[in-house]
Amino acid sequence: MSDILQREDTGAITTLTLNDPATLNSLSDDMLAALSAQLSDIAQSTQKAVILRGAGKAFCAGHNLRQMQAMRQAPDGGAAAFADLFDRCTAVMAQMRDLPQPVIAQVHGIAAAAGCQMVANCDMAIADTHTRFAVNGVNIGLFCSTPMVALSRNMPRKRAFEMLTTGDAISAQDATELGLINRAVAPDTLAQETIALAEKVASKLSSAVRIGKSAFYTQIERPIADAYALTRDAMVQNLAQPDTDEGMQAFIEKRAPNWD
């Protein structure tokens, strides 16, 4: 594994740390490749929750602009390389969404452009109160169109569009009120609060959470009748699990479930 992305498994919780503080943990080619490899490995593991954080002063400042500028030297002006970059970034975002385990962003400093996209793409997010969130590509003439996809599915559309067209950053408090993150906490409690949330998720029956996460994202884009049909099947699948039978019987008998 590259030093650009650090992984630590503590019990059933995996922490991935973006570790390129010199570029504010930009989503460079190496970072995207490392994230993809680790997410593929975690998807096949028995881990129950994932924390995504950044080293240094920021969570993630977005794409690596120096690498992007170098792509312009190609005969086509970089068009093919740019399309490939955004395809690879979209694939990593999809890996996070499709991961069986819930992914919690632990955010500090700045989450900008594709870094803000990553926060929006995570299943949950906690930030310290000093964090700023922005999709500020428009300030350099590049509208954040791909980050817009996740952002506009987390926030009211008019506020998302305002961020996209002005490049202005919002506070952690605003991000909480708008639904971009779950909550903002004091900087000295950020790690503790994030771990506590991950531990609570990890304490639940993993098969139920995995079935539920998949159903959540599948149904949310469907018409309501289709969504109910899909979630009916998910609940039937969940009920067929022996551990769910044990959990329900334990509740009836007023005891703790005997889950391995």
C-alpha positions, 0 to 999 in steps of 0.5 A, spaced: 500 500 500 502 506 498 504 511 503 499 516 500 493 513 503 494 510 510 489 504 513 488 502 520 484 496 522 481 497 529 477 491 531 471 492 526 472 499 524 477 501 518 480 508 518 483 510 511 487 517 512 488 521 505 496 522 507 498 527 502 498 534 506 503 538 501 497 538 496 492 538 501 490 531 500 488 532 493 485 527 489 491 525 484 492 519 480 496 516 485 490 517 491 485 515 486 488 508 485 490 507 492 483 509 494 480 504 489 485 498 491 483 499 498 475 500 497 476 493 493 479 490 499 474 492 504 468 490 500 471 483 501 472 484 508 468 482 514 469 490 517 463 493 519 464 501 518 469 505 515 472 512 517 475 517 511 479 522 514 485 527 511 492 528 514 495 535 515 491 541 515 485 539 511 480 533 509 481 534 501 482 540 497 479 536 490 483 534 484 490 535 483 491 542 479 498 541 477 497 534 474 491 537 470 495 542 467 500 537 465 494 533 461 493 539 457 500 537 453 497 532 449 495 533 442 488 533 444 489 538 449 488 533 454 480 532 453 481 524 453 486 525 459 480 529 463 475 524 461 479 518 464 480 522 470 473 524 471 471 517 470 476 514 475 474 519 480 466 517 479 468 510 479 471 511 486 465 515 488 461 509 486 465 504 490 464 508 496 457 508 495 456 501 493 461 499 499 457 494 504 460 498 510 457 505 511 463 510 510 463 516 515 467 522 513 471 525 519 472 532 516 476 538 518 480 544 515 477 544 508 473 540 503 473 543 497 471 541 490 472 534 489 473 533 496 466 536 498 464 531 493 467 526 497 463 528 503 457 528 500 458 522 497 459 518 504 454 515 507 455 520 514 459 525 515 462 529 522 466 535 521 469 540 526 466 547 527 472 550 524 471 546 517 469 550 511 466 547 505 466 549 498 465 547 490 469 553 488 472 551 481 468 557 478 473 561 481 478 559 476 473 558 471 472 551 472 464 549 474 464 543 479 460 539 474 461 532 477 462 534 484 455 537 483 452 530 482 453 528 489 452 535 492 445 536 489 443 530 492 444 532 499 442 539 499 436 543 497 438 545 490 438 553 490 443 553 496 447 548 492 447 552 486 449 558 489 455 554 492 456 552 485 456 559 481 459 563 487 464 559 489 463 561 496 464 557 502 459 555 507 461 553 515 460 547 518 454 549 522 451 551 515 453 544 512 449 541 518 443 545 517 443 544 509 444 536 510 451 536 507 454 533 514 450 530 520 453 534 525 459 539 527 463 538 533 468 541 537 475 540 534 478 537 540 472 532 540 472 530 532 476 524 532 472 521 538 465 523 536 467 520 529 469 513 532 463 513 537 458 513 531 462 508 527 462 503 533 455 504 534 454 502 527 459 496 527 455 494 533 449 492 529 448 486 525 452 487 519 448 483 514 442 487 516 446 494 515 449 491 508 442 489 506 439 496 508 445 500 505 444 497 498 436 498 499 437 505 501 441 507 495 437 503 490 430 506 492 432 513 493 432 514 485 426 510 484 419 512 483 415 511 490 411 504 488 418 501 485 421 503 492 416 500 496 417 494 492 424 494 492 424 495 500 419 489 501 424 484 498 430 487 502 426 486 508 424 479 506 431 478 505 433 481 511 428 476 515 431 470 512 437 471 516 438 466 522 441 472 526 435 476 525 431 471 527 435 470 533 435 478 534 427 478 534 426 472 539 431 475 543 427 482 544 421 478 545 425 474 551 427 480 553 435 478 553 441 480 549 441 477 542 446 471 541 450 474 535 457 471 533 
